Amino acid sequence: MQVNEKKFYDALENLFVGAKVEGEGGYINLLKIKSQYCKKVLEQFKREVEEDPIITDSFKEEFFDKLYSFFEKYFSESGSVYFVKTANWQRVYEQIYTDNKDVVLFWKTHMLYYVKSDILFRSMNVEVTDDETGISYNFYFDVGNLENKKNNERKELVFNFREVKEEGEKKVYVFDVTYSERGTKTKIDDIVKKTKIPEEILEKAFRTFKRQSEVDFFINKNAKKFLEEQLDMYLHQILLAEENKFDQKRLDQLKTIHKYAKKIIAFISQFEDELVRVWNKPKFVLNSNYVITLDKLSDEIINRIANHPNLNEQIKEWIELGIVEEGFDFNKRDKEKHKYLPIDTKYFKDLELDILNLFDNLDEALDGRLIHSENYQALNTLLPKYKEKVQTIYIDPPFNLDSSDQFMYRTNYKDASWATLLENRIRLAREWLKDSGSIFVRCDYNGNWIVRCLLDDIFGQENFRNELIVNRINKQDPKAKKFNTATDTVYLFSKTDNFYFKPIFKKLKKAKSERWHSMDSQGQGKPLYIFGCLLNPPEGRHWTYGQESIINMEKEGKIRIKCRLCGYIHTAGRWSGCPNCGNETNVVVEYLLSPTEEKQIDSNWTDIPGYSSNWGFSTENSEILLKRVIESTSCENDLVMDFFLGSGTTTAVAHKLKRKWIGIEMGEHFYTVILPRMKKVLAYDKSGISKEKDVEEKYNSVTAGGFFKYYELEQYEDVLRNMKYKDNTPADILDTKKAFEQYIFFADEKFAYVLEVNGDKLEIDFDKLYPNIDFAETISNLLGLPIKKITKTSVILQDGDREKEIKIDYKNMSNEEKLEFVKLLKPLLWWGE
């Protein structure tokens, strides 16, 4: 095998799969399968190349060199397909000037879905020498059981000492490496005791291991189209460089390169297309629970709770939340004082259906939903149900910073990655908005230039409404060679011109009395008759009021002319010049402002805190900020959403202001911060805006309470982990010329293994997938229909004016009913051609 040929095949195997990775996880599972397919299909490729009469002699070396040079530019370390090593002239390959736009927004990864950024950890040996003693310590870090993160939550690595191995005269200290779960940490003191290795040596070894390369995981939305466009440009460049060498032989050689490159592209794109299908597959709803306050329950159910074996677990939670005191006795409770105690059905699963059946229209009765999920998966899965239903969206996405150390989520994105992350999600979120709806996006100086361009592109420049300025946490740094950053930006865009907006006001510290104010505003206008005289507004200005209003103001004595030269004031009769100095036009027209105790709020919001610190969250938005957002763009019972929920401020404020709400968050703080916060809001939370006079009227100790649902969604990594692939390609794939075009995943089971046929009987076992699937919510999301009732055997959906009953108790269905059930769930179980 010649040099270029070997280089091409070796590189192609690596490029198909990406970097060699270890550990557990869905993506790693797919890479292993991908590698198996790759080797088999390359065998067919090699056979075809060997049989091709054009690929001979000296052209064979060039053939492989050209293929290698093309493909190595477009594959990242994680196997993603996009611009990776392209030259500058190739990075902007498309026409960016169009008939209807000036310059179309472009960035390197715009054609991709952003999945996550992670470090592809490999098992490795590390040697650390103690500078003081000269003793060397040898470590081996094993990542074979490291389960890759599902999303972009920030997780710490945990190092667990396993054993000491003797390798000749050398001792090797072996560590297992995992990600932290539920706050677990490396027990450094225990390791020091067991190994007798100084703590500073251990820390240095851990730091050395952590310095492995971080990669971005993307999926190309249309890999075939992208790579074929790049291939055409690549071959055109060769043709241009060889314009004096055109002959039939050379054209045949280039056509051959094109033919085989397209075969590889067809094969590569199948893997990307499969990832796209998995990424956009509707996801199962898992581990659902409800939180409901006592005032909404019947006496019969409350009595059953009082005698339930899990009551003490619920009371323990109330004590931890500070809702009741130590020693609280549920049976001796003050029924008025404690009527808003939040019941979490996770403690009372045997009562859950009876609780739900207290309501004739379940979804209508719910105040909101909390969804633990990566936000793209949630936005995509719930879109059929909430398309054009949301009135106000507020998001405070992770800022595009240099470090994630101080945050509970990743922030150190590259600019292109961050732009793609936001674009994918905001473009999808636009579909959730009503035509009267609006979106607020908070950002700082690291990314506001990206956010504004994205929002212009997604919502249209004509729907830009405001750039609001808000306070941030002010960290004074006297050593900084710049002004300390004091503000963030919140961009407000509407979906259409027919959007809802309500001006909001704040009370002045000192009331303003009746006063005169100049009656001209910015922007050139026409002359109008004032006191019978046609007067021009000042240059570059226009009269604030129209002719009809001016006539009415003259009658009411609320307009006057003031001479600029001598100060004479004219309030009645025809104006024919100043009686004192004869001046006719050098005047100021003023109108009378009524006394006021309020001021309309403008785009400067620095009069209120932008952040607060009540929940131990580093970027906790203040409730007063969200109060302005929600009150200005929505009404009571409107639906408000936040899909970068953070500490839960948006849902907390929405509930206090009597709005419906949806909150989406992927981090572990969903359970440690957001869920506890919303339970306290139901029980009556006295903090934040609760003390505002206008809020007290609608949310107080007498009118609190509520009812919401929280659940998890199946994630992209879950799907990849649970998918069943054949170990071998279908037998005929290598016996035909369709090896590169045939849908290679067609014969794979995906999730079909939950089905088994025993004779004439169809068996279904979804426990093979997930133990706690909420079929009612899953089907509601899939069909886009709200839930009216849930029973033990079925879910009743509201389909327009009629009810639609769907059986969900699959273990007790007839064969025909099981077939219908599986057919309904097909998009979640088996996807593809």
C-alpha positions in Angstrom: 0.0 0.0 0.0 1.5 3.4 -1.0 2.1 6.2 1.4 -0.9 8.4 0.5 -3.2 5.5 0.3 -2.3 4.3 3.8 -2.5 7.8 5.2 -6.0 8.2 3.7 -7.4 5.0 5.1 -5.9 5.5 8.5 -7.1 9.1 8.7 -10.6 8.2 7.4 -11.1 5.7 10.2 -10.2 8.3 12.7 -12.2 11.0 11.0 -15.4 8.9 10.9 -15.2 8.2 14.6 -13.4 11.2 16.0 -10.9 10.8 18.9 -10.7 7.5 20.6 -12.8 7.8 23.8 -13.3 5.7 26.9 -16.0 5.4 29.5 -19.8 4.9 29.4 -22.5 6.8 27.7 -24.8 6.9 24.7 -22.6 8.9 22.5 -19.7 6.6 23.1 -22.0 3.6 22.4 -22.8 5.2 19.0 -19.1 5.9 18.2 -18.3 2.2 18.8 -21.1 1.1 16.4 -20.0 3.8 13.9 -16.5 2.3 14.0 -17.8 -1.2 13.2 -19.9 0.0 10.3 -17.0 2.1 9.0 -14.6 -0.8 8.8 -17.0 -2.9 6.8 -18.1 -0.3 4.4 -14.5 0.8 3.8 -13.8 -2.8 2.7 -16.4 -2.3 -0.1 -14.8 1.1 -0.9 -11.4 -0.5 -1.3 -12.7 -3.2 -3.6 -14.3 -0.6 -5.9 -11.2 1.5 -5.9 -9.0 -1.5 -6.8 -11.3 -2.4 -9.7 -11.5 1.1 -11.1 -9.3 1.4 -14.3 -8.7 5.1 -13.9 -7.1 4.8 -10.4 -3.8 3.5 -11.5 -0.1 4.4 -11.7 0.9 7.9 -10.5 -2.8 9.1 -10.3 -3.4 6.6 -7.5 -1.2 8.5 -5.1 -2.7 11.8 -6.1 -6.2 10.3 -5.8 -5.7 9.4 -2.2 -3.8 12.6 -1.4 -6.7 14.7 -2.8 -9.3 12.8 -0.9 -7.3 13.1 2.3 -6.7 16.8 1.8 -10.4 17.4 1.4 -11.9 15.3 4.2 -9.4 16.2 6.9 -10.6 19.8 6.9 -14.2 19.1 8.0 -14.0 16.7 11.0 -13.6 17.8 14.6 -12.0 15.8 17.4 -15.5 14.7 18.5 -16.4 13.5 15.0 -18.7 16.6 14.2 -18.9 17.7 10.6 -18.3 21.4 9.9 -15.5 24.0 9.2 -12.6 22.8 11.3 -9.3 23.3 9.4 -10.5 25.3 6.5 -8.6 28.1 4.9 -9.9 31.7 5.3 -11.4 31.8 1.8 -13.4 28.7 2.5 -14.9 29.8 5.8 -17.4 32.1 4.2 -18.3 29.9 1.3 -21.9 31.0 0.7 -23.4 34.1 -0.9 -24.0 36.5 2.1 -25.5 39.3 0.0 -29.1 38.8 -1.0 -31.9 40.8 -2.6 -33.8 41.5 0.6 -31.1 41.8 3.2 -27.9 43.7 3.5 -25.6 41.1 5.0 -26.9 37.7 6.2 -25.7 36.8 9.6 -22.9 34.2 9.3 -20.7 32.3 11.8 -18.6 29.2 11.6 -21.1 26.7 13.1 -24.4 28.2 11.9 -25.4 25.0 10.1 -25.2 22.9 13.2 -27.1 21.8 16.2 -25.1 22.6 19.4 -25.3 19.6 21.7 -22.7 20.3 24.4 -19.1 20.9 25.3 -17.2 18.3 27.2 -13.8 16.9 27.8 -13.0 13.6 26.1 -11.1 12.1 29.0 -8.7 9.3 28.3 -7.1 6.9 30.8 -3.6 8.1 31.3 -0.4 7.7 33.3 0.8 10.7 35.3 4.2 11.1 37.0 4.7 13.7 39.6 8.0 14.5 41.4 8.2 16.1 44.8 10.5 19.1 44.4 11.6 18.9 48.0 12.4 15.2 48.4 13.0 14.3 44.7 10.7 11.3 45.1 8.6 10.5 42.0 5.0 9.2 42.3 3.3 7.3 39.5 -0.4 7.4 39.0 -2.9 5.7 36.6 -6.3 7.4 36.1 -8.9 4.9 34.7 -11.9 6.5 33.0 -13.4 3.2 31.8 -16.5 3.7 34.0 -16.7 7.5 33.5 -20.3 8.2 32.3 -20.2 11.3 30.0 -22.3 14.2 31.0 -25.7 14.4 29.4 -25.8 18.1 29.0 -23.8 21.3 29.8 -24.3 21.2 33.5 -21.1 21.9 35.5 -19.9 18.8 37.2 -16.8 18.1 39.3 -14.6 15.1 38.7 -14.3 12.7 41.6 -11.1 10.6 42.1 -11.5 7.3 44.0 -8.4 5.4 45.0 -8.6 1.8 43.9 -5.3 0.0 44.4 -1.5 0.1 44.2 0.0 -2.0 41.4 3.6 -3.2 41.3 5.2 -2.6 37.9 8.8 -3.9 38.3 10.3 -1.6 40.9 7.7 1.0 40.4 4.5 1.5 42.4 1.5 2.8 40.4 -1.4 4.3 42.3 -4.6 3.5 40.4 -7.6 5.9 40.6 -11.1 5.5 39.2 -12.5 8.7 37.7 -16.2 9.6 37.7 -18.4 12.7 37.6 -19.8 14.0 40.9 -23.4 13.0 41.5 -25.6 14.7 44.2 -22.6 16.7 45.5 -20.1 13.8 46.0 -16.5 15.0 46.3 -13.0 13.5 46.2 -12.1 12.3 49.7 -8.7 13.8 49.7 -8.0 13.2 53.4 -8.9 9.5 53.2 -6.6 9.1 50.1 -3.7 10.7 52.0 -4.2 8.3 54.9 -4.4 5.2 52.6 -1.5 6.1 50.2 0.8 8.2 52.5 1.2 10.6 49.5 1.3 14.3 50.3 -1.8 16.2 49.5 0.0 18.7 47.3 1.3 15.8 45.1 -2.1 14.3 44.8 -3.6 17.7 43.8 -0.9 18.2 41.2 -1.6 14.8 39.7 -5.3 15.5 39.6 -4.7 18.9 37.9 -2.4 17.2 35.3 -5.1 14.7 34.5 -7.8 17.4 34.1 -5.7 19.2 31.5 -7.2 17.2 28.6 -8.7 18.9 25.6 -12.3 20.2 25.7 -14.3 19.6 22.5 -17.6 20.8 21.2 -20.3 18.3 20.2 -22.3 19.4 17.2 -24.6 17.7 14.7 -24.7 18.9 11.2 -28.3 19.7 10.1 -27.6 18.5 6.6 -24.1 17.0 6.3 -24.6 15.7 2.8 -25.5 19.1 1.4 -22.7 20.8 3.3 -20.0 18.4 2.3 -21.1 18.2 -1.3 -21.0 22.0 -1.5 -17.5 22.0 -0.1 -16.4 19.3 -2.5 -17.6 21.2 -5.5 -15.6 24.3 -4.4 -12.6 22.1 -3.7 -12.6 20.6 -7.2 -13.3 24.0 -8.8 -10.2 25.4 -7.1 -8.1 22.5 -8.6 -9.6 23.2 -12.0 -8.8 26.9 -11.7 -5.2 26.1 -10.6 -4.8 23.8 -13.6 -6.6 25.9 -16.3 -3.8 25.3 -18.8 -3.9 21.5 -18.3 -7.5 20.7 -19.5 -7.7 17.4 -21.3 -10.1 14.5 -21.2 -7.8 12.4 -19.1 -7.5 15.0 -16.5 -11.2 15.7 -16.4 -11.9 11.9 -16.0 -9.5 11.9 -13.1 -11.2 14.7 -11.4 -14.6 13.2 -12.0 -13.3 10.0 -10.4 -12.2 11.9 -7.3 -15.7 13.5 -7.2 -17.4 10.1 -7.6 -15.6 8.4 -4.7 -15.7 11.5 -2.5 -19.5 11.5 -2.9 -19.6 7.9 -1.9 -17.8 8.7 1.3 -20.0 11.7 1.9 -23.2 9.6 1.4 -21.9 7.2 4.0 -20.8 9.9 6.5 -24.0 11.8 6.2 -26.0 8.8 7.3 -24.5 8.9 10.7 -25.1 12.7 11.0 -28.6 12.2 9.7 -29.2 9.5 12.4 -27.9 11.9 15.1 -30.3 14.6 13.8 -33.2 12.1 14.0 -32.3 11.2 17.6 -31.7 14.9 18.5 -35.1 15.9 17.2 -37.0 12.8 18.3 -39.9 13.5 20.7 -38.8 12.5 24.2 -40.5 10.4 26.8 -41.7 12.1 30.0 -40.2 10.5 33.1 -40.5 10.6 36.9 -43.5 12.9 37.1 -44.8 14.3 40.3 -47.3 17.0 41.4 -47.1 19.6 44.1 -50.5 20.8 45.4 -51.5 22.8 48.5 -53.9 21.4 51.1 -56.7 24.0 50.3 -57.2 22.2 46.9 -57.7 18.8 48.4 -60.8 17.1 49.7 -61.2 16.2 53.4 -61.2 12.6 52.5 -57.8 12.8 50.8 -56.4 15.0 53.6 -57.4 12.3 56.1 -55.7 9.6 54.1 -52.5 11.8 54.0 -52.8 12.2 57.8 -52.6 8.4 58.2 -50.1 7.7 55.4 -46.8 6.0 56.3 -44.8 8.5 54.3 -46.2 11.6 56.1 -43.1 12.0 58.2 -41.0 12.3 55.1 -43.2 15.1 53.9 -43.1 16.8 57.3 -39.3 16.5 57.3 -39.2 18.4 53.9 -41.5 21.1 55.3 -39.2 21.6 58.2 -36.1 21.8 55.9 -38.0 24.4 53.8 -38.8 26.4 56.9 -42.5 26.1 56.3 -43.2 24.5 59.7 -41.2 24.2 62.9 -39.6 21.2 64.5 -42.1 19.0 66.2 -44.9 19.9 63.8 -47.9 17.6 64.3 -50.0 17.4 61.1 -53.1 16.2 63.0 -53.0 19.2 65.3 -52.2 21.8 62.7 -53.9 25.2 62.5 -56.2 24.5 59.5 -56.3 28.2 58.5 -52.6 28.9 59.1 -51.5 25.7 57.4 -53.9 25.5 54.5 -51.2 26.1 51.9 -48.8 23.3 53.0 -47.5 21.9 49.7 -48.0 18.2 49.2 -45.5 16.5 46.9 -47.1 13.4 45.4 -43.7 11.7 45.3 -44.4 10.8 48.9 -48.0 9.7 48.2 -47.9 7.9 44.8 -50.8 5.7 45.8 -53.0 8.8 46.3 -51.9 10.7 43.1 -54.6 9.6 40.8 -57.3 10.3 43.4 -55.8 13.8 43.8 -55.8 14.4 40.0 -59.4 13.3 39.7 -60.5 16.1 41.9 -60.3 18.3 38.8 -62.5 18.2 35.8 -59.8 19.7 33.6 -56.4 18.9 34.8 -54.1 21.0 32.6 -56.4 24.0 33.1 -56.2 23.5 36.9 -52.4 23.5 36.9 -50.6 26.7 37.6 -47.4 25.6 35.9 -44.8 23.0 35.0 -41.2 22.6 36.0 -39.2 20.5 33.5 -35.8 19.0 34.2 -34.2 18.7 30.8 -31.7 20.1 28.4 -33.7 23.0 26.9 -33.6 22.2 23.2 -35.0 18.7 23.9 -37.8 20.3 26.0 -38.6 23.1 23.5 -38.8 20.6 20.7 -40.8 17.9 22.5 -43.4 20.3 24.0 -43.8 22.5 20.9 -46.8 20.6 19.5 -48.6 21.3 22.8 -47.5 24.9 23.3 -47.1 26.3 19.8 -48.3 29.9 19.8 -49.5 29.6 23.4 -46.9 31.6 25.3 -47.3 35.4 25.9 -43.9 36.3 27.5 -40.5 34.6 27.4 -37.6 35.7 29.6 -34.2 34.1 29.5 -30.9 34.8 31.1 -28.7 32.3 29.3 -25.2 31.5 30.6 -22.9 34.4 29.6 -20.1 33.8 27.2 -17.4 34.1 29.8 -13.8 32.9 30.0 -14.4 30.6 33.0 -17.2 28.5 34.6 -15.6 28.3 38.0 -18.0 30.6 39.8 -21.2 29.3 38.1 -23.5 26.3 38.5 -23.4 25.8 34.7 -20.8 26.1 31.9 -20.1 29.6 30.6 -16.7 29.3 28.8 -18.1 28.9 25.3 -16.3 29.9 22.2 -18.2 32.7 20.4 -19.4 30.5 17.5 -20.5 27.7 19.9 -22.4 30.2 22.0 -24.1 31.7 19.0 -25.2 28.3 17.8 -26.4 27.3 21.3 -28.6 30.4 21.4 -29.8 30.3 17.8 -31.0 26.7 17.9 -33.0 27.4 21.0 -34.3 30.9 20.4 -35.4 30.1 16.9 -37.5 27.2 18.3 -38.8 29.3 21.2 -40.2 31.8 18.7 -42.7 29.2 17.6 -44.0 29.0 21.2 -45.0 32.7 21.2 -48.4 34.1 20.4 -48.5 36.8 17.8 -49.0 39.2 20.7 -46.0 37.8 22.5 -42.6 39.1 23.4 -39.2 37.8 24.4 -36.6 39.3 26.8 -33.0 38.1 26.6 -30.5 39.2 29.2 -26.8 39.3 28.3 -23.6 41.2 29.2 -20.8 42.8 27.2 -19.2 39.4 26.4 -22.1 38.5 24.2 -24.6 41.3 23.6 -23.1 41.9 20.2 -24.0 38.3 19.3 -27.4 38.3 20.9 -28.6 41.5 19.1 -27.6 40.0 15.7 -29.3 36.7 16.4 -32.5 38.3 17.6 -32.5 40.6 14.6 -32.2 37.6 12.4 -34.8 35.4 14.1 -37.5 38.0 15.0 -36.7 40.7 12.4 -35.1 44.1 13.0 -38.6 45.6 12.7 -39.6 43.8 15.9 -36.8 45.2 18.0 -38.5 47.2 20.8 -35.9 48.1 23.5 -32.4 47.7 24.8 -33.0 47.8 28.5 -30.1 48.6 30.9 -30.1 46.7 34.2 -27.8 46.6 37.2 -25.5 43.7 37.8 -23.6 42.6 40.9 -21.0 45.3 41.2 -17.6 43.8 42.0 -15.1 46.5 42.7 -11.6 45.7 41.6 -9.1 48.6 42.1 -6.4 46.7 40.2 -8.5 46.5 37.0 -7.2 48.7 34.2 -10.8 49.5 33.1 -14.0 50.8 34.6 -15.8 48.2 36.6 -18.8 46.8 34.7 -22.0 48.0 36.4 -24.7 47.0 34.0 -26.1 44.2 31.8 -28.4 44.5 28.7 -31.8 43.0 28.3 -33.1 43.0 24.7 -36.9 43.1 24.2 -38.3 41.8 20.9 -41.9 41.2 19.9 -43.0 38.4 17.6 -45.1 40.7 15.4 -46.2 44.3 15.3 -49.4 43.3 16.9 -47.9 42.7 20.3 -49.2 43.4 23.8 -47.5 46.1 25.8 -48.7 47.9 28.9 -46.8 51.0 30.1 -45.8 50.6 33.7 -45.1 53.3 36.3 -43.2 53.8 39.5 -43.9 56.1 42.4 -41.8 59.2 42.7 -39.9 59.8 45.9 -41.2 63.3 45.7 -44.4 64.2 43.9 -44.3 66.7 41.1 -46.7 69.7 41.2 -48.5 71.2 38.2 -45.9 72.6 35.8 -45.3 73.9 32.2 -43.3 71.9 29.7 -42.0 72.6 26.2 -44.4 71.3 23.6 -41.9 70.0 21.0 -40.3 66.7 20.4 -37.5 65.2 18.4 -38.1 64.8 14.7 -38.9 67.4 12.0 -42.7 68.3 11.8 -45.1 70.7 10.1 -46.3 74.1 11.3 -49.7 74.2 13.2 -52.1 76.9 14.2 -51.5 78.0 17.8 -53.7 80.8 19.1 -54.7 81.5 15.5 -51.1 81.9 14.3 -49.3 79.4 12.0 -46.1 78.6 13.9 -43.3 76.4 12.8 -41.8 74.0 15.4 -38.0 74.5 16.2 -35.7 73.1 13.5 -35.5 69.3 13.7 -38.5 69.1 16.1 -42.2 68.6 15.8 -45.2 69.8 17.8 -45.9 67.1 20.4 -49.7 67.3 20.0 -51.9 67.5 16.8 -54.1 70.4 15.7 -57.3 69.1 17.4 -55.6 68.6 20.7 -54.1 72.1 20.6 -57.5 73.7 20.1 -58.9 71.8 23.1 -55.8 72.8 25.2 -56.4 76.5 24.3 -60.0 76.2 25.5 -58.9 74.6 28.8 -56.0 77.0 29.4 -53.4 74.3 29.2 -51.2 75.8 26.5 -49.3 79.1 26.3 -46.7 81.0 24.2 -43.7 82.5 25.9 -41.5 85.2 24.4 -37.8 84.1 24.4 -36.7 87.8 24.3 -38.6 89.4 27.2 -40.4 86.5 28.9 -43.9 87.8 28.1 -46.5 84.9 28.4 -49.6 84.7 26.1 -52.5 82.5 27.3 -55.6 83.7 25.3 -56.6 85.4 22.1 -54.9 85.6 18.7 -51.1 85.7 18.8 -49.8 88.5 16.6 -46.5 89.1 18.3 -45.2 90.1 21.7 -46.9 93.3 22.9 -43.8 94.2 24.8 -41.0 93.8 22.3 -42.7 93.0 19.0 -41.1 89.5 18.7 -43.3 87.2 16.6 -41.6 83.8 16.1 -38.7 83.6 18.6 -41.0 81.9 21.1 -41.4 78.7 23.2 -44.8 76.9 23.1 -45.5 75.2 26.5 -48.3 72.9 27.7 -49.4 72.3 31.3 -48.4 69.1 32.9 -50.8 67.8 35.7 -49.4 67.1 39.1 -48.2 63.5 39.4 -46.9 61.0 42.0 -45.7 58.5 39.3 -43.2 58.3 36.5 -43.5 56.1 33.5 -40.7 53.6 33.4 -38.3 53.9 30.4 -35.5 51.7 29.2 -33.2 52.7 32.1 -33.8 50.1 34.8 -30.8 50.8 36.9 -33.1 52.1 39.7 -33.8 48.5 40.8 -31.5 45.6 41.6 -30.7 43.3 38.6 -29.6 40.4 40.8 -30.5 39.2 44.3 -29.0 36.6 46.6 -31.8 34.9 48.5 -31.3 31.4 47.2 -27.5 31.0 47.1 -27.4 31.2 43.4 -24.6 33.2 41.8 -26.8 34.7 38.9 -30.1 34.9 40.6 -32.3 37.5 38.8 -34.1 39.9 41.1 -37.9 39.5 41.5 -38.5 43.2 40.9 -36.8 42.9 37.5 -39.1 40.0 36.5 -42.1 41.9 37.8 -41.5 44.7 35.3 -40.9 42.1 32.5 -44.1 40.2 33.2 -46.4 43.1 34.0 -45.4 45.1 30.9 -46.1 42.3 28.4 -48.7 40.0 29.8 -52.0 39.8 31.8 -53.2 37.5 34.5 -53.6 33.9 33.4 -51.3 34.4 30.4 -48.5 31.9 30.0 -44.9 32.9 30.9 -41.9 30.8 30.1 -38.2 30.7 31.0 -36.0 27.9 29.4 -32.8 29.0 31.2 -34.5 29.0 34.5 -31.5 29.3 36.8 -32.7 29.8 40.3 -36.4 30.0 39.3 -37.1 33.7 39.7 -39.2 33.8 36.5 -41.6 31.1 37.6 -41.7 32.4 41.2 -42.7 35.9 40.1 -45.2 34.6 37.4 -47.0 32.7 40.1 -47.1 35.6 42.5 -48.6 37.8 39.7 -51.2 35.1 38.9 -49.7 34.1 35.6 -49.4 30.5 34.3 -45.8 29.4 33.9 -43.3 26.9 32.4 -39.7 26.6 33.7 -37.0 24.5 32.0 -33.6 23.8 33.6 -31.0 21.1 33.1 -28.7 21.5 36.2 -28.8 19.6 39.4 -30.0 22.7 41.1 -33.4 22.0 39.6 -34.0 19.8 42.7 -31.9 21.7 45.2 -32.9 25.3 44.4 -35.8 25.6 42.0 -38.2 23.0 43.3 -37.8 24.0 46.9 -38.3 27.6 45.9 -41.5 27.0 44.1 -42.9 24.9 47.0 -42.2 27.9 49.3 -44.0 30.2 46.8 -47.1 28.0 47.1 -46.9 28.0 50.8 -46.5 31.8 50.8 -43.0 33.3 50.3 -42.6 36.6 52.0 -39.4 37.6 50.2 -38.9 39.4 46.9 -41.9 41.3 45.5 -44.3 39.8 48.0 -44.0 43.1 50.1 -44.9 45.3 47.1 -48.3 46.9 47.8 -49.8 46.0 44.4 -48.5 42.4 44.7 -49.9 42.0 48.3 -53.4 42.6 46.9 -53.2 39.4 44.8 -50.6 37.3 46.5 -50.6 37.1 50.3 -51.0 34.7 53.3 -54.7 34.4 52.5 -54.5 34.0 48.7 -51.4 31.9 48.2 -51.5 28.2 47.3 -51.3 26.5 44.0 -50.8 23.3 41.9 -48.0 22.4 39.6 -46.3 19.4 38.0 -42.7 18.6 37.7 -41.0 16.0 35.6 -37.9 14.9 33.7 -37.5 14.3 30.0 -35.6 11.6 28.3 -32.4 13.1 27.0 -30.4 12.7 23.8 -27.7 10.8 25.7 -30.4 8.5 27.1 -31.7 7.6 23.7 -28.2 6.9 22.4 -27.4 4.8 25.5 -30.6 2.7 25.2 -30.7 2.3 21.4 -30.0 -1.3 20.1 -27.8 -1.6 17.1 -26.9 -4.7 15.2 -23.3 -5.7 15.7 -23.0 -6.3 11.9 -24.3 -4.6 8.9 -27.1 -6.3 7.0 -25.7 -9.2 5.0 -26.5 -7.7 1.6 -25.0 -4.3 2.2 -21.6 -5.3 1.1 -22.8 -7.3 -1.9 -24.3 -4.4 -3.8 -23.3 -1.1 -5.2 -25.7 0.6 -2.7 -23.3 0.2 0.2 -22.9 4.0 0.5 -26.5 5.1 -0.2 -28.6 2.4 1.6 -30.0 3.4 4.9 -27.6 1.4 7.1 -29.7 1.8 10.3 -32.8 0.3 8.7 -32.3 -3.1 10.2 -31.5 -1.8 13.7 -34.0 -2.2 16.5 -33.8 1.4 17.9 -36.3 1.0 20.8 -38.3 -1.8 19.1 -36.9 -4.3 21.6 -39.6 -3.3 24.0 -41.9 -5.3 21.8 -41.9 -9.1 21.5 -44.2 -11.4 19.6 -45.0 -14.7 21.3 -47.1 -16.7 18.9 -50.2 -14.6 18.3 -49.6 -12.4 21.2 -47.8 -9.0 21.2 -45.9 -8.3 24.5 -44.8 -4.8 25.5 -42.4 -4.0 28.3 -41.4 -0.3 28.5 -39.6 -1.0 31.8 -36.7 -2.2 29.5 -36.4 1.5 28.6 -37.3 3.5 31.6 -39.2 2.5 34.8 -41.3 5.6 35.3 -42.7 6.7 32.0 -45.6 9.2 32.2 -47.6 8.1 29.2 -50.3 10.6 29.7 -48.0 13.6 29.5 -45.9 12.0 26.8 -48.9 11.5 24.5 -50.2 14.9 25.4 -46.9 16.4 24.2 -46.8 14.2 21.1 -50.3 15.0 19.9 -50.3 18.6 21.1 -53.5 18.2 23.1 -54.1 19.3 26.7 -54.9 16.7 29.4 -58.4 16.8 30.7 -58.3 13.7 32.9 -56.0 10.8 33.8 -57.3 7.5 35.0 -55.6 4.2 35.8 -56.2 2.9 32.3 -56.4 6.0 30.1 -55.7 9.7 29.4 -58.5 11.9 28.2 -57.3 14.7 26.0 -59.2 17.8 24.9 -59.4 17.8 21.1 -61.2 20.9 20.2 -64.8 20.6 21.2 -64.6 16.9 21.9 -62.8 14.6 24.2 -60.3 12.0 23.0 -59.6 9.0 25.2 -56.4 7.0 24.8 -55.7 3.8 26.7 -52.3 3.8 28.4 -52.4 0.7 30.6 -50.5 -1.3 28.0 -50.1 -4.4 30.2 -53.8 -5.0 30.1 -54.6 -4.3 26.5 -55.8 -6.6 23.7 -53.5 -7.2 20.8 -55.4 -4.7 18.6 -55.1 -2.1 21.4 -51.4 -2.7 21.8 -50.9 -2.3 18.1 -52.7 1.0 18.1 -50.7 2.1 21.2 -47.4 1.2 19.6 -48.4 2.9 16.3 -49.2 6.1 18.3 -45.8 6.0 20.0 -43.8 5.1 16.9 -42.0 8.5 16.7 -40.5 7.8 20.1 -39.7 4.1 19.5 -38.4 3.8 16.0 -37.4 6.6 13.7 -35.9 6.6 10.2 -36.8 5.9 6.6 
